[in-house]
Every structure is written in structure tokens, then in C-alpha cells.
């Protein structure tokens, strides 16, 4: 089985590899990473926009590779009356066009960072300067910084990938 990830971000690719080993431990799986565009704003600012970006990534990864599954992973923020939260969505598309979807948990951002996002800046750029960590998006992610690495970008994404694959593990429940 070939699974194409619509990103070359090591944290995203590693999360898919780990999740797939858990979901299909008895199947030989090759995970390939391909660079694709998410087609949304640099910083998705609501759940629908984040899901749209993940969907585009999944479909383009599938189209570029002809794999069995295309996986799109997109991080975004959602601004609620309680504060701004980071979130992530995973979309998995198979060759037949069936779609699985899974999400990460939500973690509140410090207000100083939320204000800058509301003013048009991108979370990754803000986080690198604020937390003084180069390329934080490809490492533990903001969630890793905020949770003292109890939850990392990889582990949060891995859970979301497993959630999205549930659509294919138990297809009979979705037909």
C-alpha cells in the first residue's frame, strides 16, 4: 500500500508513518512525501479554512502520485469567545474518492500571540521569535512548546491521522 502525504514537513510525515504502523501493522506500507500547495491563507483562521487546506493537500498528493491514499494535514487557529486556539485537521482520500477526517485537540494560545495573529501575522513566524526556537513547525510545534512536549506536533497529528483512517478501517460503518 502506498500513502502519499501532501507535505515534506518531517513532523507531519513522521506522524503519518507512526499512525500507519499502528493502523495497519500487518500490511507493508510505503509513505511518500510530496510538496503541494494548501491553497488557503498562509494562516488558516477557522476550522473550515483549515479543513479546506488539508483536503486540497490530500487530493493533490493522491493526484501527483497515484497512491492508494492521499493525506492532507493542515494546522490553523480558531478564535472563540474564550480565546484563540491552535487546531489541526487531517483529511485522507482514497482512489475511489472516499474521505476520512480527523482532528487534533485544541490548545489555547497566549493572548500576546493571538493578538499578533489577529493583526495578520502567521503563527509559525510569531512562535519562532516569541519562543526563540528556529523552525518550530518542523520540530515540536507550538503545542510542544506550550505543553512542555507532553504533546508534540507529531503526537497530536498522529492521533488525528488515526482518527481519519477510522473511516477506512471500519468502512462498513460508513456505507
NORWOHU-V739989 format. One line per field, one symbol per residue. ss: DSSP state (H for helix, E for strand, - for the rest). phi: phi as a letter, one per 20 degrees, with the letter a starting at -180 (. if undefined). psi: psi as a letter, one per 40 degrees, with the letter a starting at -180 (. if undefined). A space follows every 50 residues. Layout:
ss: ???
phi: ???
psi: ???
//
This chain:
ss: -EEEE----HHHHHHHHHHHHHH------EEEE-------------HHHH HHHHHHHHHHHHHHH---EEEEEEEEEEEE--EEEEEEEEEEEE----EE EEE---EE--HHHHHHHH----HHHHHHHHH----HHH--HHHHHH---- --HHHHHHHHHHHHHHHHH-HHH--
phi: .dcddeadfgffffffgffffffcfddfcddddceceemcfgcgdbffff fgffffffffffffdmffcdddccdbccddfepecebbccdccdfenfcd cbcefdcfeggffggfffeoeeggfffgffelcflgfedfmfffffdlmf cdgffffgffffgffggefcgffde
psi: hhhhhfiehddddddddddddddgdehhhhhihihiieeaidgheidddd dddddddddddddddfidihhhhhiaihhieeahiiiiihhhhideeihi hiiiihhhiiddddddddeeihddddddddefhhfddebeidddddefed hiddddddddddddeddddgddee.
//
